[in-house]
Amino acid sequence: MSETPKLLLQKDGPIGWIIFNQPEKRNAVSLEMWQRMPEYVRELSTDDAIRVVVLRGAGDQAFVAGADISQFKERRRNMADQEEYAKISAAGQGSLGMLTKPLLAMIHGYCVGGGVGIAIGCDMRIASDEARFGIPAARLGLGYHYRGMEKLMNLVGPAYVKEIFFTARTDFSAQDALRMGLVNQVVPKAELESFTRDYALMMARNAPLTLRSAKATVEQLVRPDGDRDLSMLDKLMADCFNSQDYQEGVKAFSEKRRPQFQGR
């Protein structure tokens, strides 16, 4: 019997689901998961039928409970191993950052360590009321890359970043995360999947070129002035106004009907 893949790809109408599938380890992320991630991202990026992508964990215990520590003895024995490990995991996470479509994290149970890093790389985070968050790097003696800290600080601010790291708590509640700005929505556990699907479908009905332009604009505006590619943003905006979807949107508005956008 072949082994079940630890990272799954499912398509559900206009929604693409990427599922961390190691529930017996609370979906701890293995190097093999990161190696497969770019392939899945490429497939979803080039499939015009997919408008929104959602990350989730298998089972009901966790979104992602950090890296798979069982691999550390073999894969992260020293600094040289760590650099190779970081290269592969960075390529996997970096592929998510290249996705031009809206990317959501559906968070239930534990979202810890690297799980927080994955979640903050998404455009939005929707959590169940039973979700728990934390980065226990200080319990393991791990160094944490400044890029990950920068992303977290852009969301929650320096004071909360220090609290998260200094305490190394793994029991920050969903309401704590909402107060910090770490998540966008908190819903009852029983409603999490249906709420997330409905939210993704709401986005999927909108004009894909406008969503792409809006996502790119926000990502550029959080950069320092000198690092912004404003000419790219001008082109993306022009693509919206020159598109068939813009004509369809205006026509549908005047005809008082829902527009049928094609992404062109």
N, C-alpha and C positions, 0 to 999 in steps of 0.2 A: 504494500500500500504506500503510495507516495505521500510525502509530508505535506500537510496543509500549509499554504503560504502564510507567512507571518505579517504580510501586508496585502490587503485585498483592495480591489477596485470594483465598484458597482456603479451602474448607470440606471437612473430612475427618472425617465423623461428628461427634463432640462437640467437635472441635478446629477453631478458626479460625486460619489462617496468614496473617500479613501479611508480604510479602516485598519487601525493598528490591532493586529490579531494575535495577541499573546496573553489572553485573559488569565491564564494560570500564574502569570507574573505581573498582573495588573498592567498589562500592555507595555511593559518596559521595552524601550526601543533597542533593538539589536543592530549591529552593523549591517546585517543582511537587509533589514528594512530600509535603511538609508541608501543602500546600493540599488534597491528596486524603485525608490521614490522618483528619480528623474524620468524613468520610463513611463510611469503612470501620469506624471505631470505633462509630459509631451503628448501622450494620447488624449488627455482631456483638453489640452490647449488647442489641438488641431481639430477637435470634433466640434463643428459649428452647432450641433444640436445641444451641446452642454453649455449652459449659461452661467451656472453657479457651482462651486465645488465646496463640499463639506468634509472636514476631518472629524473622525470620531474613534472611540475605542470600542473593542468588542466586549460583550458581556455587560454587567451592570456594576462592576467594582471600581473601574477607573477609566479615565480618558487616557492618560499616559502617566505612569508613575516613575518617570525619569529614565535614565539609561539602564540597559541590562547589565547590572553589576557582575553577574556571573561571567561576563566576558572580560572583565578588567584584568584578571591574572594572565590571560593569554594575549589580549589585544592592547592593554595599556600598562605594560610592565615598567616602562621607563619613558623618558622624554621622547626618544625616537619613535617608539610605538605610539605615544600620545599624538605626535605630529601626524602620523599616518591615519590614526583613528579620526583625528580632527579634520583631516583632509576629506575623508569619505563622508563623514557626518555633515560637514559644511557643504559639500556638493549636494547632498540630499536636501538639507534645509534651504540651500540657495536656490534649488529648483522650484521650491514653493514660492520663493520671493520673486521668481521670474513670471509667475502666473499672472496674466492680465485680467482674468475674470475674478469676480468677487470670491473670496475664500473665507469660509466660516469655520469656527471650531465649536462643536457640540460637546459640552463638557459635563460628564457625570462622574460621581465618585472622586477618586484622587486625581489631581492634576499637580504633579510634584516634580521639582528639579527640571530636567529637560522637557517635561510635559508643559511646564509654564513657558519655556523657551519656544516650543512649537506653537502654543496657543497665541503668544504675543506676536508671532509672525503672521498670524491671520488678520484679516480686515476687521472681523467682528468675532466676539466670543459670547455664546449663549450657554448659560450654566443651569444645572438643576439646583434646587434649594438644598440638596444634600452634598453638593460638591465641596471638596476641600483642597486648599492650595498651599504651596510652600516651596522654598528652595533650600534644602538642607545641606548646601555645599560645605558650610562650616563644621558640620558633624563628620564629614569625610576628609576634610583637609584639602578639598579641591580648590583650584583657582578657577575663576569664572571670567570668561572672555569679555572684554569691555564692550564689544558690539552688542552682546546680549543684554548687558547692563544698560546700555544706551537706549535700546528699544524699550526696556522695562521702564526706564526713567521718563521717556517720552510719554508713556501712558499714565504713570502714577505719581511722578515727581520724586525728587531725591530723598525726602524724609521717609516715604513709604519703602523705597528701595533699601534704605539702610535698616529699617525695621525688619523687612523680610530677610535680609542677609544676616543681620546681627543676631536675631533670635533663632534663626534656622528652624522656625516652627513649620509644621506640616499640617496644621489644623486651622488655618485661616478659613473662615466660612465663606459661603457664596455671598452673603450680605456684606462681609468684610471686603471681599473682592469688588463688589458693586460700589461700595463707598469709596474705595481707592481709585476706581476707574479701570480696574483690571478686566472687568467683564461689562458687556453692554446690557444684558438682560438676565434676569433670574426667574425661572418658572418652576412649578411643582415637578418633581421627578417623573411622575406618571404622564405628564404632558410634554416632556422635553422633546422627544422625537417628533411628535406631530407639530409642535410649535415651530421647531427648527425647519421642518419641511415646508410648512406654510410660509414661513419668513423667506426661505430660499425661493419658493415659487413666486412670491410677491416681487422679489428682485428680478427673477427670470423673465417676468412679463415686461420689464422696462427695456429701453433701447440699449443693446449691447455696446454700441460705440460710445454712447454717453457714459455708461458705467466704466468702460475702459479709460476714457478721458478723465473722469472724476477720480478714479483710483490713482492714475499716474500723477495727477495734479497734487493730490494730498501727499503722495510719496516724495514728490519734488519739493514741496513747500516746507517739509520738516527738515530739509537739508540747509546748510549754510548758503547764503546768497551766491557765493562764487562757485558752488557745486551744482547749481540748478541748471537743467537743460530746458530753458524756456522756449527755445525754437521747437523742440519736440512737443511741448504742450500746445503751442500755437497750431502745429500741424494736426494734432489730435482734435482740437476744437474745430478746425476747418473741416476735418473729415466728417464731423457730426453734421455741420451745416450743409455740406455737399452730398450728403447721403440720401438714399431713397427712404430710409427710415425717418428722416426729418420731414420729408414731404408727406409720408404716411401719418406721422404724428399730428401734423397740422390739420390734415384732411380729416382724420378720425376725431379730433377735437371739435371741428366745425360740424361734423355729422353726429356728434354725441354718441360715439361708440368706442369700444376698446381698440387701440391700435394693434396691428399685427406686424411686429418688427422682425426683420430678417437679418440684421447685423451687417447691412451694406447700404 
